[in-house]
């Protein structure tokens, strides 16, 4: 603009240069940040899936261990009961073997009349 308020004529070459200068530049920092965010998201999601699968496997294995432990505990309790029963039977037989045998009554003498 001129100092008296009138606009200067703009030539085509000047207009194209101004248009190139005015054209906004791409925000490469923002583009790079978005790509980095995508890479991090994919990586974290993949690791989360792996850890979730591993947790499921470990949970299933823990259930198997608990079932096996309960089975062994039940077998141990049954074996303990069986041992107690066998010990009672052994004591019973031992008591009968050490007890004196009952004596048979003496035969009665025939009557002599």
C-alpha positions as a LaTeX table, in Angstrom:
\begin{tabular}{lrrr}
\hline
Residue & $x$ (\AA) & $y$ (\AA) & $z$ (\AA) \\
\hline
Unk1 & 0.00 & 0.00 & 0.00 \\
Unk2 & 1.03 & 3.47 & $-0.72$ \\
Unk3 & 1.24 & 5.97 & 2.08 \\
Unk4 & $-1.82$ & 7.74 & 0.72 \\
Unk5 & $-3.98$ & 4.55 & 1.22 \\
Unk6 & $-4.04$ & 3.23 & $-2.32$ \\
Unk7 & $-3.07$ & $-0.39$ & $-2.97$ \\
Unk8 & $-0.07$ & $-1.22$ & $-5.09$ \\
Unk9 & $-0.72$ & $-3.33$ & $-8.15$ \\
Unk10 & 0.37 & $-6.91$ & $-7.57$ \\
Unk11 & 1.87 & $-8.74$ & $-10.48$ \\
Unk12 & 1.34 & $-12.38$ & $-11.14$ \\
Unk13 & 4.87 & $-13.43$ & $-10.26$ \\
Unk14 & 4.71 & $-11.61$ & $-6.95$ \\
Unk15 & 1.33 & $-13.19$ & $-6.21$ \\
Unk16 & 2.62 & $-16.69$ & $-6.87$ \\
Unk17 & 5.66 & $-16.07$ & $-4.66$ \\
Unk18 & 3.43 & $-14.78$ & $-1.90$ \\
Unk19 & 1.14 & $-17.78$ & $-2.27$ \\
Unk20 & 4.12 & $-20.14$ & $-1.92$ \\
Unk21 & 5.30 & $-18.33$ & 1.15 \\
Unk22 & 1.87 & $-18.23$ & 2.72 \\
Unk23 & 1.17 & $-21.91$ & 2.11 \\
Unk24 & 1.36 & $-23.58$ & 5.50 \\
Unk25 & 4.16 & $-26.04$ & 6.07 \\
Unk26 & 3.37 & $-29.55$ & 7.24 \\
Unk27 & 3.83 & $-30.00$ & 10.97 \\
Unk28 & 6.44 & $-32.77$ & 10.70 \\
Unk29 & 6.91 & $-32.89$ & 14.45 \\
Unk30 & 3.21 & $-33.65$ & 14.88 \\
Unk31 & 3.26 & $-36.27$ & 12.11 \\
Unk32 & 6.29 & $-37.95$ & 13.66 \\
Unk33 & 4.70 & $-37.86$ & 17.10 \\
Unk34 & 1.53 & $-39.47$ & 15.76 \\
Unk35 & 3.51 & $-42.23$ & 14.06 \\
Unk36 & 5.46 & $-42.85$ & 17.25 \\
Unk37 & 2.20 & $-43.01$ & 19.17 \\
Unk38 & 0.85 & $-45.59$ & 16.71 \\
Unk39 & 4.00 & $-47.72$ & 17.05 \\
Unk40 & 3.85 & $-47.55$ & 20.85 \\
Unk41 & 0.15 & $-48.40$ & 20.87 \\
Unk42 & 0.63 & $-51.45$ & 18.66 \\
Unk43 & 3.60 & $-52.62$ & 20.71 \\
Unk44 & 1.83 & $-52.19$ & 24.03 \\
Unk45 & $-1.32$ & $-53.87$ & 22.73 \\
Unk46 & 0.73 & $-56.84$ & 21.51 \\
Unk47 & 2.52 & $-57.15$ & 24.85 \\
Unk48 & $-0.79$ & $-56.86$ & 26.70 \\
Unk49 & $-2.26$ & $-59.71$ & 24.63 \\
Unk50 & 0.81 & $-61.85$ & 25.35 \\
Unk51 & 0.67 & $-61.16$ & 29.07 \\
Unk52 & $-3.07$ & $-61.84$ & 29.19 \\
Unk53 & $-2.56$ & $-65.19$ & 27.44 \\
Unk54 & 0.28 & $-66.03$ & 29.82 \\
Unk55 & $-1.88$ & $-65.11$ & 32.81 \\
Unk56 & $-4.66$ & $-67.37$ & 31.50 \\
Unk57 & $-2.19$ & $-70.25$ & 31.06 \\
Unk58 & $-0.78$ & $-69.75$ & 34.54 \\
Unk59 & $-4.27$ & $-69.60$ & 36.00 \\
Unk60 & $-5.20$ & $-72.89$ & 34.31 \\
Unk61 & $-1.96$ & $-74.46$ & 35.53 \\
Unk62 & $-2.65$ & $-73.23$ & 39.05 \\
Unk63 & $-6.12$ & $-74.81$ & 38.93 \\
Unk64 & $-4.54$ & $-78.12$ & 37.88 \\
Unk65 & $-2.07$ & $-77.89$ & 40.75 \\
Unk66 & $-4.87$ & $-77.20$ & 43.23 \\
Unk67 & $-6.88$ & $-80.16$ & 41.91 \\
Unk68 & $-3.84$ & $-82.43$ & 42.14 \\
Unk69 & $-3.05$ & $-81.19$ & 45.67 \\
Unk70 & $-6.64$ & $-81.83$ & 46.75 \\
Unk71 & $-6.49$ & $-85.31$ & 45.22 \\
Unk72 & $-3.25$ & $-86.06$ & 47.09 \\
Unk73 & $-4.73$ & $-84.68$ & 50.32 \\
Unk74 & $-7.78$ & $-86.90$ & 49.92 \\
Unk75 & $-5.61$ & $-89.94$ & 49.18 \\
Unk76 & $-3.48$ & $-89.13$ & 52.23 \\
Unk77 & $-6.54$ & $-88.88$ & 54.47 \\
Unk78 & $-7.88$ & $-92.19$ & 53.10 \\
Unk79 & $-4.48$ & $-93.84$ & 53.66 \\
Unk80 & $-4.39$ & $-92.49$ & 57.21 \\
Unk81 & $-7.83$ & $-93.95$ & 57.91 \\
Unk82 & $-6.78$ & $-97.27$ & 56.40 \\
Unk83 & $-3.65$ & $-97.34$ & 58.57 \\
Unk84 & $-5.70$ & $-96.60$ & 61.69 \\
Unk85 & $-8.13$ & $-99.39$ & 60.76 \\
Unk86 & $-5.29$ & $-101.88$ & 60.16 \\
Unk87 & $-3.67$ & $-100.92$ & 63.47 \\
Unk88 & $-6.96$ & $-101.53$ & 65.31 \\
Unk89 & $-7.27$ & $-104.92$ & 63.61 \\
Unk90 & $-3.66$ & $-105.76$ & 64.50 \\
Unk91 & $-4.21$ & $-104.79$ & 68.14 \\
Unk92 & $-7.37$ & $-106.86$ & 68.20 \\
Unk93 & $-5.62$ & $-109.94$ & 66.87 \\
Unk94 & $-2.67$ & $-109.39$ & 69.17 \\
Unk95 & $-4.98$ & $-109.18$ & 72.18 \\
Unk96 & $-6.70$ & $-112.43$ & 71.22 \\
Unk97 & $-3.37$ & $-114.20$ & 70.74 \\
Unk98 & $-1.98$ & $-113.12$ & 74.12 \\
Unk99 & $-5.16$ & $-113.77$ & 76.08 \\
Unk100 & $-5.32$ & $-117.22$ & 77.74 \\
Unk101 & $-7.48$ & $-119.65$ & 75.92 \\
Unk102 & $-10.67$ & $-120.42$ & 77.78 \\
Unk103 & $-10.39$ & $-123.77$ & 79.51 \\
Unk104 & $-12.92$ & $-126.40$ & 78.72 \\
Unk105 & $-14.97$ & $-127.61$ & 81.68 \\
Unk106 & $-13.84$ & $-130.92$ & 83.08 \\
Unk107 & $-16.00$ & $-133.82$ & 81.98 \\
Unk108 & $-18.46$ & $-134.80$ & 84.57 \\
Unk109 & $-17.89$ & $-138.12$ & 86.23 \\
Unk110 & $-20.52$ & $-140.69$ & 85.51 \\
Unk111 & $-22.93$ & $-141.39$ & 88.26 \\
Unk112 & $-22.35$ & $-144.70$ & 89.97 \\
Unk113 & $-25.28$ & $-145.93$ & 91.70 \\
\hline
\end{tabular}
